Amino acid sequence: MYKWFSAGIVTFVVFFLLLAQYWSFMPDTFDVEKVSIEKAQSLNVSPVTGFTTTNTLIEVTERLLNKPGGYLTNDIMPPGVFLDNVPAFEFGALEMIRDMALTLRKDFSRSQSQSLENPYLKIAQPQFNIDSKSWAWPSAESEYSKAIEALIKYRDTLADNEQGNGQFYARADNLRDWLGEVEKRLGSLSQRLSASVGQDRINTDLSGEAEASQSTFTSSNLMVKTSWWKIDDVFYEARGASWALLHFLKAIEVDFASTLEKKNALTSLRQIIRELESTQESVWSPMILNGSGFGLLANHSLVMANYISRANAAIIDLNKLLIQG
């Protein structure tokens, strides 16, 4: 009896570990243009301006929800509750999804500041803002699924020639607004990744304006260091954000092709995409290492920060091209 009980425990533990490993697989990248063309063909429509960007937002969200193990951030049962890297990846991707949904609602789908909001996007965008850890009624997955349903309706109206109320305006000013949000996301991630080894930084919060002020006093020198327990979480959050952003930029390359060519900015966008593709390379180490900058061991956070910083710098340059080009 004791042997059978021991064998059962061992079998359960092995199954639990294998399931946890399977659930730790993160979504792969996909061909944005190919997937959008296939979807348009299945709907018997043409992939008009905005179709690729909207379909990519839908596809990225669906893949986030339907990957192995599903959406894990709000799991309260094992093995999901013990997996912190995948939820970090999900949160990073979700932040990019939220920014794209908001920009789609307030910029891409509107011709002027006084124009009406698209009714489907008005429904979709707030659904993404539910607490990502919500597991009871309503759960995060159910709200994100409602957002997908509304986005599908918006996407379908774009390609419907009989309906003129669904529009997507591929203009340089709209694109600059979204890229401005992306800059802030990548800048924050880059700083947090770089802080894996601890940095003594000069406070530059008020730099650039002599009369600038802030609410409360802060020291002129700041010691910034990411907690040892959070280093892998920050790494995978950055990886998730880069994964989602990579697909959105590829969609932008399709829908804003004429605008980017006119501004001579297409090459700059492709360089940003190349930098972000490097963030999705396989991590061969069984854990995220945190060696010093020039130490014996690798520091995966600094490598990731390098790619993200370069992508962010290129986005800043791209924004300048869209203004001046």
N, C-alpha and C positions, 0 to 999 in steps of 0.2 A: 504493500500500500504506500509506504514511504517513497519507494523508488518511482512509482507512478506519479505521485505528487511532485517529486523533484523534477521528473522529466517534463511534466506539464508546465512547471514554472520556467524551466529553461526554454521550452518551446515558445512560451508566451513572450519571454524577454527577447528572444531572437526575432520573432515576428514583429514585435514592437520596434526594434532597432531597424529592421529592414523597411518597415512602413515609414518610419521617420526619415530614413535616407531617401526613399522614393518621393516623399512629400517635400523634400528639400530641393528638388529639381526646379530651377527657375525657367521661365519661358524663353525660348530662343527668339532671335530676330527673324523677321519675315520680309518678303519683297512687297513693299507697300503698293507700288504701281500694279504689279501682277495681281495681287489680291483684289484691288479696286476694279480692275478691268474685268476680272472673273465675276465679281459681284454685279457689275453693270450689265454684263452679258446675261446673267441669270435673271435679271429684272427686265431684260430687253430694252435697255435705255443706253444713252451715251454718257460716258463719264465727263460731265460738264464741269466748268470751273467750280471748285469747292467740293466736288463729289469725293475726290481722293482724300482731302484733309478730314472731312466728316467721317468717311468710311474708316479711315485710319484711327480716329478717336474711338469709334465703336469697336474696332478690331482689337486695339490695345486694351481697352477695358474688358472685353470679353475674354481675352487670353489671360488677363490678370485674375479673373474670377474662375476660369475653367482649367487652370493648370493643375498638375498633380496635387491632390489634396484640397483643391479649391482655394477659396480665400481664407487665409489662416490668421489674420491679424486679430479677429474677434473670437478665436477658438478658446473655449474654457475647459476642454477635455483633452487628454493626451491622445496622440503625441504632439498635436498642434500647439498646445499651451507651452511646451518645452522648446519650441523652435522659434528663436528670436531673429535669425538672419533673414528668413523669408518674409516675416512681417515688416522688417526694416526695408527690404526691397519693395514690398507692396506700397509702403507709405511714400517712398521716394517717387515711384511711378504715379501714385495717386495725386501727389502735389502737382506734377506736370499735367495730369489729366484735368485737374481742377482749373489750372491756369488756362489751358486751351479751351475748356468749356466756357469759362467766363469771357475770354476774348471772342469766342465764336458768337456769344450772345450779345455783347455790347459793341463789338467792332466789325468783325468780318461779315456779319449778316445785316448790318445797317449802313445805309448810304450817307446819312448825315446824323448829327447829334440830336436832331429833332424828329428823326424818323421813328416809326413804331418798332417795338421789339417783336421778334418772331415768336409766335405763341408756343411752338414746340420747344424752342431753346429756353423760353421762360420757365418751362416745366423741368427741362433736363438739368440745367445748371445748378439749381439749389439742391437737387438730389445727391450731388456729389459731395455736398458740404456736411453731411451727417457724420457724426463721430465715427472714425474708422474702426474703433473698437466696440461699437454697439453690437450686441449679440441678441438682445431681447427684441420685443416688438417696438418699433420696426428694426430689423437687422440691417447692417450695412449692405449686405449682398442684395437684399430686396430693394433697397433704395437705389443702388447703382444699376440694378436691372431695369427699374422704372426709367432711369435716365437714358439707358440704352434704347429702350422702346421709343422714347420721345426723339432721340437723335436719329433713329431709323426713319421716323416719319418726316423729319426735317430733310434728311438726305434724299428721300424719295421725292419730296416736293421740288428739290433742286433740279432733278432730271425730268420733271413733268412739264412739258411745254404748255399744257393747258392751265397750269397754276403759276401765277406770277408773284405770289406772296412769299415764296421761298427763294431767297437770293443769297449769294456769296460774292462779296466785293473784294477782288484781289488787287488792292491798292498798296502803294508803298507806305502810306501813313498808317494803315491798319497793321501792316506787317511790323512796322517799327514799334507800335504799342505792345505787341506780343513779345517781341524780342527784348524790350525793356524789362518785362517781367522775368524772362528767362535769365537775363543778366544777373538779376538779384538772387535768383535761386542758385545759379552756379557759383556766384561769388560767395554766398554763405556756405555752400558745401565745400568749396575750396579752402576756406578759412578753417572750417571744422576738421577737415582731413589733415591739413598742415599742422594743426594743434595736437596731433597724435604724439609728437615728441616733446611738446611744451615749447612755448615761445614767449619771450619777453618783448612785447610790442609797445610802440609809442602810440598813444591815443591820438588818432587823426579824425575824430568825430566832427570837429568844428573847423577842419581845414578848408581853405578856399574862400572863406567869407569872414571879413574882419568883424562884422557886427553880429555874427551868428551867436546863438545862445542855446542852452539846453535846460531841462527841468531841474536836475540835481547835479552836484559836483561829482566828477569822476577823476581818478588819478591820471597823471600824465603818462605813467608807465603801467602797462597791464600784463599780468602773467596769465597766459591762456594755455590750458592743457585739457585735452579730452580725457575723461575718466578711462582707466584701463578696461573697465567693464563695458564701455560703450564704443570702443574702437571698431570692433567688427560691425556693430550696428550702423555706425556712421558710414563705414565702407560700403555696406550693402544698400543703405539708403541712397548713396551717391550712384551706385551701380543701377538701382532701379530707376532713379530719375534720368540717368543717361540713356537707359534702354528705351523709356517712353519718348524722351526728347529726340532721340535718333530717328525714330519712325515719324514723328511729327515734322521734323526738318526735311525728311525725304518726301513727305507729302507736300510740304510747302514748295519744294523744288518743282513739283509737277504743276500745282495750281497757280503759282506765282512766276512761272517760267518767263513769260513775256516781260513782266515788271523787272525781274532780276537781270534779264538780258539787256533791257534798256538802260539799267543803272550800272551795267558791267559788273554785276555782283554775283553772278552764277558760280564763278570759280571760288570765290570766298566762301559761299555756302557749302560747296562740295568739300572744301578743306575742313570746315567745322564738322561735317558728317564723318570725315575720315578720322578725326581726333576722337570723336565719340565712339566710333566702331572699335577703337583700341580699348575702351573701357569694358567691353564685353568679352574680351579674351578670357580663356579658361584660367582659373586659379588652381594651380597644381598643388599648392601647399594645403595640408589638412586643416590649417587654421590661419587666420589673418595675423601675419607677423608684424611686430612693432619695433623693429630695430632702429637705432639712432640714424640720423641722416647719412653719415659716412661710416657706420658701424659694420660689424661682421655679418649681421643678419639683415635680411631685406626688411623694408618698411612698405607694405602694400598700400597703406594710406597715402604716403607721399607720392607713390607712382600714380595712383588714381588722381591725386590732387594736381599732378603735372598735366595729365590729359585734360582734366576739367578746366584748369586755369588757361591752358592754351586755347581750348574751345571758347571759353568766355571772352578772352582777348580778341579772338577772331569775330565773335558776335558783336562786340563793341565796334570793331572796324567796319563790319557789315552794316551796322546801323548808320555809321557816318556816311557810307557809300549811298545808302538809300536817301539820305538827306541831300548830299552834295552831287550825286551822280547825275 
